[in-house]
Amino acid sequence: MENDYKRNYFWIKRDLKGNKHYYFKIKGQYHEVSEEVYKICYNSFKKEEREKEKRNEFKVFSLDQLDNNNTALVDKVADDNNQYNTLNINEEVENVMNIINQLSKEDRDLITNLLIKNKTERELSTLMGVSQPAIHKRKKRIIENIKNKSKM
């Protein structure tokens, strides 16, 4: 599902008293909306952005997508001469899962929350009582560790 929103559709402005006013762009003009409406739309936008990043990171394609020879990917997957050996993929997944299981409970929980439960770094930082950059740094270290061990 593609996002109907764009980053510049959301705007928060403080008045002279410091109160927040929430605005949303509709048909080219900003309209003031309640905080609840703003947050629902903004969270929907952010969730779709995270999903899009994950799809790009893992190179997810539609099986109906055509290649340069007008052959659908589904036809290639069904082909016995497929270059990807299912056994090799299963071995790699099993290897990565073993590496993750060897992580400390805290690291395993962090990776599970970020990658499987789709929690944001900010949500985890609030939950764990540490800064968002600390969560980000720790995530990068864990992923790098997993990559290095999986190459062996």
C-alpha positions in Angstrom: 0.0 0.0 0.0 1.5 3.3 -1.0 1.3 6.4 1.3 -1.2 9.1 0.4 0.8 11.5 2.6 4.0 13.3 2.0 6.4 14.7 4.7 5.4 18.3 4.0 1.7 17.6 4.7 2.3 17.8 8.4 3.1 21.0 10.3 3.0 22.0 14.0 3.1 25.6 14.9 3.3 27.1 18.4 1.4 30.3 19.2 2.7 33.1 21.5 1.5 31.3 24.6 3.4 28.1 23.6 0.4 26.1 22.7 0.8 23.7 19.8 -1.5 24.0 16.7 -1.6 21.0 14.3 -2.0 21.5 10.6 -2.5 19.1 7.7 -2.3 19.8 4.0 -5.5 19.1 2.1 -5.9 20.1 -1.6 -2.8 22.3 -1.4 -3.8 24.3 1.7 -3.0 23.8 5.3 -6.0 23.3 7.6 -5.9 23.2 11.4 -6.8 19.8 12.8 -7.0 18.2 16.3 -3.9 16.7 17.8 -5.6 13.3 17.6 -6.3 13.6 13.8 -2.8 14.9 13.2 -1.1 12.0 15.2 -3.2 9.3 13.5 -2.3 10.6 10.0 1.3 11.3 10.9 1.8 7.9 12.5 0.2 6.2 9.5 2.7 8.1 7.3 5.7 7.2 9.4 4.7 3.5 9.6 4.4 3.3 5.8 7.8 5.0 5.4 9.3 2.3 7.7 7.6 -0.4 5.8 8.9 1.1 2.5 12.5 1.2 3.9 12.2 -2.5 4.9 11.0 -3.5 1.5 13.9 -1.6 -0.1 16.4 -3.0 2.4 15.3 -6.6 1.7 14.6 -6.0 -2.0 11.0 -7.2 -1.9 9.5 -7.5 -5.4 6.1 -8.4 -6.7 6.0 -11.8 -8.3 3.9 -10.2 -11.1 6.6 -7.7 -11.9 8.1 -8.2 -15.4 11.8 -8.2 -16.2 13.5 -6.9 -19.3 12.4 -9.9 -21.3 8.7 -9.5 -20.3 8.9 -12.6 -18.1 7.1 -12.4 -14.8 9.1 -13.2 -11.7 6.6 -15.9 -10.7 7.6 -17.8 -13.9 11.3 -17.6 -12.8 10.6 -18.8 -9.3 8.7 -21.8 -10.7 11.5 -22.7 -13.0 13.6 -25.8 -12.0 16.8 -24.0 -13.1 16.3 -21.3 -10.5 19.6 -19.9 -9.4 18.6 -19.7 -5.8 18.8 -23.0 -4.0 16.2 -23.3 -1.3 18.4 -25.5 0.8 21.2 -22.8 0.8 18.6 -20.1 1.8 17.3 -22.3 4.6 20.8 -22.9 5.8 21.6 -19.2 5.8 18.4 -18.4 7.7 19.1 -21.1 10.2 22.7 -19.8 10.6 21.5 -16.2 11.3 18.9 -17.5 13.7 21.6 -19.4 15.6 23.7 -16.2 15.8 20.7 -14.2 17.1 20.0 -16.9 19.7 23.6 -16.5 21.0 23.1 -12.8 21.6 22.5 -11.5 25.1 18.9 -11.3 26.2 19.0 -7.5 26.0 20.5 -7.5 22.4 18.0 -10.2 21.3 15.1 -8.2 22.7 16.3 -5.0 21.0 16.6 -6.7 17.6 13.3 -8.5 18.0 11.5 -5.3 18.9 13.0 -3.3 16.1 13.0 -5.8 13.2 10.1 -8.1 14.1 7.7 -6.1 16.2 8.3 -2.9 14.1 9.0 -0.7 17.1 10.8 2.5 16.4 14.2 3.4 18.0 12.4 6.3 19.8 9.7 4.0 21.2 12.4 1.7 22.5 14.5 4.5 24.0 11.5 5.7 26.0 10.7 2.1 27.1 14.3 1.4 28.1 15.1 4.8 29.5 18.0 5.6 27.2 18.5 8.0 24.4 17.5 7.2 20.8 21.1 7.6 19.5 22.2 5.0 22.1 19.6 2.6 20.7 20.6 3.3 17.2 24.3 2.8 17.9 23.6 -0.5 19.7 21.4 -1.7 16.9 24.1 -1.0 14.3 26.7 -2.8 16.5 24.4 -5.9 16.8 23.7 -6.0 13.1 27.3 -5.6 12.2 28.1 -8.4 14.7 25.5 -10.7 13.1 26.8 -9.9 9.6 30.4 -10.7 10.6 29.5 -14.0 12.2 27.3 -15.1 9.3 30.2 -14.6 6.8 32.3 -17.2 8.7 
